[in-house]
Amino acid sequence: MANQVLNIGHVEQDFFADSKLMAIGTRLPGYALCSLLNSLFAVNLVKDEDVVIYHTPSNNTKVKARGSLFENLLPSPDSGEQTVRFNLFRFVYDTRDDEDISLLIYQNRQEGHHLMPELPQADFLILIQNRHRIRYESDISPHLKYLKEIEWVSELIPYDLKYRSNLLL
């Protein structure tokens, strides 16, 4: 029987449509970053379920990651896989229609692993979904850049990231 591959292109397209993704560097832990953003933007970011990724060390000591919305399976005891949990914080503004606005903060570093391995310098990732519906979206990056607690901010294009499926919820 031939292996079947799940095409998640449409899911990614829907998830990242009309979104803005930023990487940030900060020494703040997740709860303090959320507290800062809550006060600055009058939102209510709260801790959500962790994003779980499974890492398998390979023979050449590089790390092979698997895990996403479609691969959230428990590792088998003899697989050698390590479960790594990344904090996720979320604020959803209910617009009373099908286009709720979401502000998601993903922890990028945990136990020597990265949620987005191609961004090892990033401490957190901020994803704004349905950004055209949010009043302060165009100002969020400039505000973050001027906060002394935030060392740097970089806007990203989700489709340029190899491990973007790790962000799917």
C-alpha positions as CSV (number, residue, x, y, z in Angstrom):
1,M,0.0,0.0,0.0
2,A,1.4,3.4,-1.0
3,N,2.0,6.0,1.7
4,Q,-0.6,8.8,1.7
5,V,0.4,12.3,2.4
6,L,-2.0,14.8,4.0
7,N,-2.1,18.1,2.1
8,I,-2.5,20.8,4.7
9,G,-2.0,23.7,2.2
10,H,-5.6,24.8,2.4
11,V,-5.6,24.7,6.2
12,E,-2.4,26.8,6.3
13,Q,-3.9,29.2,3.7
14,D,-7.0,29.7,5.8
15,F,-5.1,30.0,9.1
16,F,-2.6,32.6,7.8
17,A,-5.0,34.5,5.6
18,D,-5.1,38.2,6.5
19,S,-2.6,37.7,9.3
20,K,0.5,39.4,10.5
21,L,3.3,37.4,12.1
22,M,6.1,38.9,14.1
23,A,9.1,37.5,15.9
24,I,10.4,39.3,19.0
25,G,13.3,39.2,21.3
26,T,12.8,39.9,25.0
27,R,14.1,38.8,28.3
28,L,10.5,38.8,29.7
29,P,8.9,35.5,30.5
30,G,5.6,34.8,28.8
31,Y,3.3,35.9,31.6
32,A,5.1,39.3,31.9
33,L,5.1,39.9,28.1
34,C,1.3,39.2,28.1
35,S,0.8,41.5,31.1
36,L,2.7,44.2,29.2
37,L,0.6,43.8,26.1
38,N,-2.6,43.5,28.1
39,S,-2.0,46.9,29.6
40,L,-0.6,48.5,26.4
41,F,-3.4,47.4,24.0
42,A,-6.3,46.8,26.5
43,V,-6.5,43.1,25.6
44,N,-6.8,40.1,27.8
45,L,-4.2,37.6,26.8
46,V,-4.6,34.4,28.8
47,K,-2.6,31.1,28.9
48,D,-4.0,28.6,26.5
49,E,-3.2,24.9,25.9
50,D,0.5,24.3,25.2
51,V,1.7,23.7,21.7
52,V,3.2,20.2,21.8
53,I,6.0,19.2,19.4
54,Y,7.9,15.9,19.4
55,H,11.6,15.9,18.7
56,T,13.6,12.9,17.7
57,P,17.4,13.1,18.0
58,S,19.0,11.7,14.9
59,N,22.4,10.0,14.5
60,N,24.2,13.2,13.5
61,T,22.8,15.1,16.6
62,K,20.5,17.3,14.6
63,V,17.0,17.4,15.8
64,K,14.1,16.2,13.6
65,A,10.8,17.8,14.7
66,R,7.3,16.5,14.0
67,G,4.1,17.6,15.4
68,S,1.3,20.0,14.4
69,L,-2.4,20.1,14.3
70,F,-2.4,16.8,12.4
71,E,0.4,14.9,14.1
72,N,-0.4,15.4,17.7
73,L,0.3,11.8,18.6
74,L,1.9,10.4,21.7
75,P,5.4,9.2,21.2
76,S,5.9,5.5,21.5
77,P,8.1,4.4,24.5
78,D,10.8,3.0,22.2
79,S,10.8,5.9,19.7
80,G,13.3,8.0,21.6
81,E,11.1,11.0,20.9
82,Q,11.1,13.9,23.4
83,T,7.9,15.8,24.1
84,V,8.4,19.5,24.2
85,R,5.7,21.9,25.3
86,F,5.7,25.5,24.2
87,N,3.5,28.1,26.0
88,L,0.7,29.7,24.0
89,F,-1.2,32.8,25.1
90,R,-4.4,33.9,23.3
91,F,-6.9,36.8,23.1
92,V,-9.9,36.5,20.9
93,Y,-12.2,39.4,20.3
94,D,-15.6,38.1,19.4
95,T,-16.9,40.3,16.5
96,R,-20.3,38.5,16.5
97,D,-19.7,37.2,13.0
98,D,-17.4,34.7,11.4
99,E,-14.3,36.8,11.5
100,D,-13.2,36.9,15.1
101,I,-9.9,38.7,15.8
102,S,-7.2,36.5,17.4
103,L,-4.0,37.6,19.0
104,L,-1.7,34.6,19.6
105,I,1.6,34.7,21.4
106,Y,3.8,31.6,21.0
107,Q,6.8,30.8,23.1
108,N,9.6,29.9,20.7
109,R,12.3,28.5,23.0
110,Q,11.9,25.6,25.4
111,E,14.5,23.1,26.8
112,G,17.0,23.9,24.1
113,H,14.4,23.4,21.3
114,H,12.6,25.9,19.1
115,L,9.0,25.9,17.9
116,M,10.3,27.5,14.8
117,P,13.8,26.0,14.3
118,E,14.6,28.5,11.5
119,L,14.2,31.4,14.0
120,P,16.5,30.4,16.9
121,Q,17.0,34.0,17.9
122,A,13.3,34.7,18.5
123,D,11.9,34.4,22.0
124,F,8.3,34.7,21.1
125,L,6.1,34.8,17.9
126,I,3.1,37.1,17.7
127,L,0.3,36.2,15.2
128,I,-2.6,38.5,14.6
129,Q,-5.4,36.9,12.6
130,N,-8.0,39.0,10.8
131,R,-5.8,42.0,11.1
132,H,-8.0,44.2,8.9
133,R,-10.6,44.1,11.6
134,I,-8.4,45.3,14.4
135,R,-8.0,49.1,15.0
136,Y,-4.5,49.1,16.6
137,E,-2.9,46.4,14.4
138,S,-1.0,48.9,12.2
139,D,0.5,50.4,15.4
140,I,1.4,47.2,17.2
141,S,4.9,46.9,15.7
142,P,6.0,50.5,16.2
143,H,4.8,50.4,19.8
144,L,6.7,47.2,20.5
145,K,9.9,48.5,18.9
146,Y,9.9,51.4,21.4
147,L,9.3,49.4,24.6
148,K,12.5,49.0,26.7
149,E,11.4,45.4,27.6
150,I,11.4,44.4,23.9
151,E,14.9,44.1,22.4
152,W,13.8,43.7,18.8
153,V,10.8,43.1,16.5
154,S,10.8,41.6,13.0
155,E,7.8,41.1,10.8
156,L,7.7,37.7,9.0
157,I,6.0,36.2,6.1
158,P,4.4,32.9,7.3
159,Y,4.7,31.2,3.9
160,D,8.5,31.7,3.9
161,L,8.8,29.6,7.0
162,K,9.6,25.9,6.7
163,Y,8.0,24.9,10.0
164,R,4.9,27.2,9.8
165,S,2.6,24.2,10.4
166,N,3.9,24.2,14.0
167,L,1.8,27.3,14.5
168,L,-1.5,25.7,13.4
169,L,-4.1,25.3,16.1
